Amino acid sequence: MGLKPFDATNYRIEYIPQRLISLEACVIGCHTVLSNKMHTPLTLHLGSSTLCQPDLSLFVGLTIDAGLVANRTLLNFLGIKLANGALTNESYALTIENFSLSLVSINDACRVLEPDVPSPNMRQIWVEALNTASKSVAHLTEAGSTIRVARLGFACFATSRLLRERFFRATSTPEPPTILPADVVPGFGGVWDAVDPALNVLL
């Protein structure tokens, strides 16, 4: 059995949309923590079985882990990587260059949520999210036990928006519909107000 050749169609219609949904699910999970809804009972109908939990901690934990990984994967796909504690443009594994697009410059990427999130703040939020992915998902570390959920929500939302603009629209690929309700979208109001790194900590 040999390796399958690269098939762009699989990435356009399956792999990348799947990771995009993971980003948005993570935003919902972060919002759940910030809005103090963790104690809501959870019931999931999974076809042949039903999963019942006394609260949302299982859902939130899964979405945060998935979001951390998807955020790292998709930023790398767009050509943005963490190196020595800073963002850098680099071809890493498979990127949008495989779809005849140029890597997204860091300066352009960091403006994706302006004016709500200034470019220097966006850069810091992504650096933190990428560091957290390495320290809490890829490896178990002492530093990885703390996740700043408000900032992670902004990181995943920004990557989602950047991916839609710089991949789906740039290649005229139909965009997957968003799963984010309007009242969950990160912005400066309600539960998302506190994006200071000292606040909104999930242990």
C-alpha positions, 0 to 999 in steps of 0.5 A: 500500500502506498501513500495517497497523492495530495488531493486538494478537494479533500482539504477544501471540502473536508479537512479544513472545514472540520478544523474551522468548526473546531475553532468555532466550537472552542469559541462557544466553549470559552463563552460557556465558561465566561458566562458561568453556564458550566453547571448546565446539564448536558445530554447528547444523542449520539445515534446508537447511544445517549451521553448524559453529564451533570454539567458541561465540563466534558463538552468545554474540555473537548472543545478547548483541546480541539480549538487549541489544536485547530488554531495551531494547525490552521495558523500553520496552514496560513503560513504563521508559526511560533518560533522562539516565542514570536510569530514568524512566516514560514512554510510548514508542512502543507500550506495555502501555497499548495493552493497557489496562494501566498503565505499570509503576512503576519502584519496583515493577519494581526489586523484581522480584528481591528479596530476592536483588537489592535494589531499588537494585542492580536499578535500577543493573543496568538502567541499565547494561544500557540504557546498554550497548544504546545504546553497543554495539548501536545505535551503535559507541562506545569505551565499548561495547566492554566488557559486564559479562556477569553483570550483563547476565544479571541484567538480562535475567532480571529483565526476563523475569520482569517481562514475564511478571508484568506483561503475560502474566499481567495480560492472561491471555495464555498464557506462552511456555515458558521456555528456561532450564534450572534451573541457568542461572537467575541467582542467588547461587550458582555462576557468578552470584556475582560481580555487582560491576561490576568483574567478569565483563567480556567484551571 
